[in-house]
Amino acid sequence: MLIGKPPGIPASAITPREQYMNRRRFLRTAISGAAATGAVAFGAERIAEVLSPSAGVLAGTKLQTVKSPLTTTGEQLTSYKDVTTYNNFYEFGVQKYQPAMNAGGLPTRPWTVRVEGLVKKPKTFDIDTLLKMHALEDRVYRHRCVEAWSMVVPWVGYSLSEFIRQCEPLSNARYVQFLSYYDKHVEKWSSESTIFWPYSEGLRMDEAMNPLTLLTFGLYGEVLPNQNGAPVRIVVPWKYGFKSAKSIVAVRFLDKQPHTTWNDMAPNEYGFYSNVNPNVDHPRWSQKTERRIGLPFYAQLRTTLMFNGYGDQVASLYNSMDLKKYY
């Protein structure tokens, strides 16, 4: 079912689903008409690619959900359009509009997630088993990107801790590593050769077990579009967005801190922890403010919150750490 309006968010601030779908139908009709007359411009072709159906389970498929007490209230939701067309997913392009154009070839069915490393017994879960493992919850979370932009997204999933318990990690497992899907033969796979594929991210075990860390299958009450990390991803709302690994195919339990893609490529810019911290600037820009996507220009700029506003739930994880050293 569709996600209900979280408390504290006025109904007028949320783009109605039917209104958004009407825009999509209008664009499809306009593009089709232009094609019939041979007048499709490059921009229209780009829009057509963005609106093309995803491989596997189509975007728009509803998910049965329950409300979560962990949802963030009092925030205006970012529109479905902005959430699904302004993305970081470098496997399908380095520009924000490219993943929505290029990720249609990502095969999301069949899909399995391997569990490896320090576990009682290696396992493989198929996506449908994961979907049924626990009740899917509606959770509105702030999403903060290291490039100083942010969104408010209604995600669908359940606490990663529920999945970890099923994995039966050993007592000496201190970290969890996530590996994303990699296949250079997928149509429109990025040719960006400076990135080490497959994409890797990781969390300390206590971070992964925090109730806020979400094993995510959808947004706006529907399955994840490919460009948002279908069919399963992680969302860690108090960290910068690149920590939330997309299109996960393997989960490894380790006793040592794992290699992660951005920390390996540019350790002076992207720390392993990457907690949202306005007091630690990126070497090339300040993190003290952020720009909220989808709002009028005059209303976009806002002060960055420590731990992205989730300090009450997660600050205790870092009590003994120098957060300027472990950035």
C-alpha positions in Angstrom: 0.0 0.0 0.0 1.1 3.6 -0.3 2.9 5.2 2.5 0.6 7.3 4.7 1.5 10.9 5.5 3.9 11.0 8.5 2.9 13.1 11.5 3.9 16.7 11.2 4.1 16.8 7.4 1.2 18.9 5.9 -0.6 17.1 3.1 -0.1 20.1 0.9 3.7 19.5 1.0 3.5 16.1 -0.6 3.1 15.6 -4.4 0.0 13.4 -4.9 0.9 10.1 -6.6 -1.9 10.5 -9.2 -0.7 13.9 -10.1 2.9 12.6 -10.6 1.6 9.7 -12.7 -0.5 12.0 -14.9 2.7 14.0 -15.7 4.4 10.8 -16.7 1.5 9.8 -19.0 1.5 13.3 -20.5 5.2 13.1 -21.2 4.9 9.6 -22.8 2.1 10.9 -25.0 4.0 14.0 -26.0 7.1 12.0 -26.9 5.1 9.4 -28.9 3.5 12.2 -30.9 6.8 13.9 -31.6 8.3 10.6 -32.7 5.4 10.0 -35.2 6.4 13.3 -36.9 10.1 12.7 -36.7 10.6 15.6 -34.3 12.0 14.0 -31.2 14.8 16.2 -29.9 17.7 15.0 -27.7 16.0 16.3 -24.6 12.8 14.3 -25.3 14.8 11.2 -26.0 16.5 11.6 -22.6 13.1 11.9 -20.9 11.8 8.8 -22.7 14.8 6.8 -21.4 14.1 8.1 -17.8 10.5 6.9 -18.0 11.2 3.5 -19.6 10.3 0.5 -17.3 13.0 -1.1 -15.3 14.2 -4.7 -15.9 12.8 -7.3 -13.5 10.0 -6.1 -11.2 8.6 -2.9 -12.7 8.9 0.4 -10.7 5.5 1.2 -9.4 4.8 -2.3 -7.9 3.2 -1.8 -4.5 4.7 -3.1 -1.3 2.6 -4.1 1.8 3.9 -2.0 4.7 3.4 -1.1 8.3 4.2 2.2 9.9 7.5 2.5 11.9 8.0 4.4 15.1 11.5 5.2 13.8 10.2 7.4 11.0 11.3 11.1 10.9 8.5 13.6 11.4 8.2 17.3 10.7 10.0 17.2 7.4 8.7 18.0 3.9 9.1 15.0 1.6 11.2 15.3 -1.5 9.0 14.5 -4.5 9.1 11.1 -6.1 10.4 12.7 -9.3 13.4 14.3 -7.6 14.2 11.2 -5.6 14.2 9.0 -8.7 16.0 11.3 -11.2 18.7 13.0 -9.1 20.9 10.1 -8.1 24.5 9.0 -7.3 25.0 5.5 -8.8 28.3 5.7 -10.6 27.9 2.3 -12.1 25.4 4.0 -14.5 27.1 7.4 -14.9 28.7 10.1 -12.9 26.2 12.9 -13.6 23.1 13.0 -11.4 20.6 12.5 -14.3 22.5 9.5 -15.8 21.4 6.6 -13.5 17.8 7.2 -14.3 18.6 7.1 -18.0 21.1 4.2 -17.9 20.1 1.7 -15.2 17.2 0.1 -17.0 19.4 -2.9 -18.0 20.1 -3.8 -14.4 18.6 -7.3 -14.0 16.7 -7.4 -10.7 15.1 -10.8 -11.0 16.3 -13.4 -10.2 18.4 -11.9 -7.5 20.4 -13.5 -4.6 22.5 -12.2 -1.8 25.4 -14.3 -0.6 26.4 -14.3 3.1 30.1 -15.0 3.6 33.0 -14.7 6.1 32.7 -15.1 9.8 29.3 -16.8 10.0 28.1 -20.1 11.4 27.4 -21.3 7.9 27.6 -19.5 4.5 24.2 -18.9 3.1 22.5 -17.5 0.0 19.1 -15.7 0.3 16.9 -14.9 -2.7 15.2 -11.6 -2.9 11.7 -13.0 -2.2 12.9 -14.6 1.0 14.4 -11.3 2.1 11.2 -9.5 1.4 9.3 -12.0 3.6 11.9 -12.1 6.4 10.2 -9.3 8.4 7.3 -6.9 8.1 8.2 -4.1 5.7 8.1 -0.7 7.4 7.5 2.9 6.1 10.3 5.1 7.3 10.9 8.7 6.4 14.6 9.5 6.6 16.8 12.5 5.9 19.3 11.6 3.2 22.5 13.7 3.2 25.1 13.6 0.3 28.7 14.5 0.8 28.4 17.0 -2.0 26.3 19.1 0.4 22.8 18.3 -0.9 20.0 16.5 0.9 16.6 15.0 0.5 13.8 13.6 2.7 12.9 10.1 1.4 10.1 7.7 2.4 12.0 4.4 2.4 10.5 0.9 2.7 12.4 -1.8 4.5 13.2 -3.2 7.9 16.2 -3.0 10.3 19.3 -4.6 9.0 19.7 -6.2 12.4 16.8 -8.6 11.5 18.8 -9.9 8.5 22.1 -10.1 10.4 20.5 -12.3 13.0 19.5 -14.7 10.3 23.1 -14.7 9.0 24.3 -16.0 12.4 27.7 -14.1 12.6 30.4 -15.5 14.8 31.4 -13.6 18.0 34.6 -12.3 16.4 32.8 -10.6 13.5 33.3 -6.9 14.1 32.5 -5.4 10.7 30.0 -6.0 7.9 31.0 -5.4 4.2 28.5 -4.9 1.4 29.4 -5.7 -2.2 27.3 -4.3 -5.1 26.3 -5.9 -8.4 29.0 -5.8 -11.0 28.7 -6.7 -14.7 30.5 -4.6 -17.3 28.4 -6.3 -20.0 25.2 -4.8 -18.7 23.9 -2.2 -21.2 25.1 1.3 -20.5 27.4 0.2 -17.6 29.7 3.1 -16.8 33.0 3.2 -18.6 34.5 5.1 -15.6 37.8 3.2 -15.3 39.1 5.0 -12.2 36.6 3.3 -9.9 37.5 -0.1 -8.5 34.5 -2.4 -9.2 32.6 -4.0 -7.6 31.5 -1.2 -5.3 32.3 -1.9 -1.7 31.0 -0.4 1.5 31.1 -1.4 5.2 30.0 -0.7 8.7 31.1 -1.5 12.2 28.9 -4.3 13.7 27.3 -2.0 16.2 26.5 0.5 13.5 25.0 -2.3 11.3 22.9 -3.5 14.3 21.5 0.0 15.2 17.7 -0.1 14.6 18.0 2.9 12.2 20.2 1.1 9.7 17.7 -0.1 7.1 17.7 -3.1 4.7 15.7 -1.3 2.0 13.5 -2.6 -0.8 11.4 0.4 -1.8 10.5 4.0 -1.6 7.2 5.9 -1.7 5.5 2.5 -0.9 6.7 0.9 -4.1 9.7 -1.3 -5.1 13.0 0.5 -5.6 13.6 1.8 -9.1 16.8 0.5 -10.6 18.6 3.9 -10.3 17.9 4.0 -6.5 19.6 0.6 -5.9 17.1 -2.1 -6.8 16.2 -4.6 -5.7 17.9 -4.3 -2.2 20.2 -1.7 -0.7 21.3 -0.3 2.7 20.2 3.1 4.1 22.3 4.5 7.0 20.6 7.9 7.6 23.2 9.4 9.9 26.1 8.9 7.4 26.8 10.5 4.0 24.9 8.8 1.2 27.8 6.9 -0.4 27.8 4.7 2.8 24.4 3.3 1.8 25.4 0.5 -0.6 23.1 -0.1 -3.6 22.1 -3.3 -5.4 23.7 -5.6 -2.9 24.8 -9.1 -4.0 27.1 -10.1 -1.1 27.4 -9.5 2.6 30.6 -10.4 4.4 31.3 -10.6 8.1 34.9 -9.7 9.0 37.1 -9.2 12.0 39.0 -6.3 10.4 37.9 -3.1 8.8 37.0 -3.8 5.2 38.3 -2.0 2.2 35.6 0.4 0.9 35.5 2.0 -2.6 35.7 5.7 -1.8 38.0 5.4 1.2 40.4 3.4 -0.9 40.3 5.9 -3.8 40.5 9.2 -1.9 41.1 8.6 1.8 41.8 12.3 2.5 38.3 13.1 1.3 36.2 10.0 2.3 36.7 8.5 5.7 35.5 5.0 6.6 33.0 6.3 9.1 31.7 9.3 7.1 29.3 10.4 9.7 27.5 13.6 8.8 29.5 16.2 10.7 29.3 20.0 10.0 32.6 20.5 11.9 34.6 18.4 9.4 34.8 20.0 6.0 35.4 18.1 2.8 38.8 19.3 1.5 37.0 21.0 -1.4 33.9 22.5 0.3 32.3 23.2 3.6 29.8 20.7 5.2 28.3 23.3 7.5 25.3 23.9 5.2 23.3 21.8 2.7 21.0 22.4 -0.2 17.6 20.6 0.0 16.7 19.3 -3.4 13.2 20.1 -4.8 12.5 23.3 -2.7 12.4 26.8 -4.2 15.9 28.2 -4.5 15.4 30.7 -1.7 14.4 27.9 0.7 17.0 25.3 -0.2 19.9 26.3 2.0 19.9 25.0 5.6 22.3 24.3 8.4 23.8 20.8 8.5 22.8 18.8 11.6 25.3 16.7 13.5 24.7 13.0 12.6 22.2 14.4 10.1 19.8 15.0 13.1 20.0 11.4 14.5 22.4 12.2 17.3 20.0 11.0 20.1 20.0 7.5 18.5 23.6 7.1 17.4 26.0 9.6 19.1 26.7 7.0 21.9 28.3 4.7 19.3 31.2 7.2 19.0 31.6 8.4 22.6 35.3 7.5 22.8 36.2 8.6 19.3 37.8 11.7 17.9 35.4 12.4 15.1 37.8 14.7 13.3 40.3 11.9 13.1 37.8 9.2 12.4 35.8 11.2 9.9 
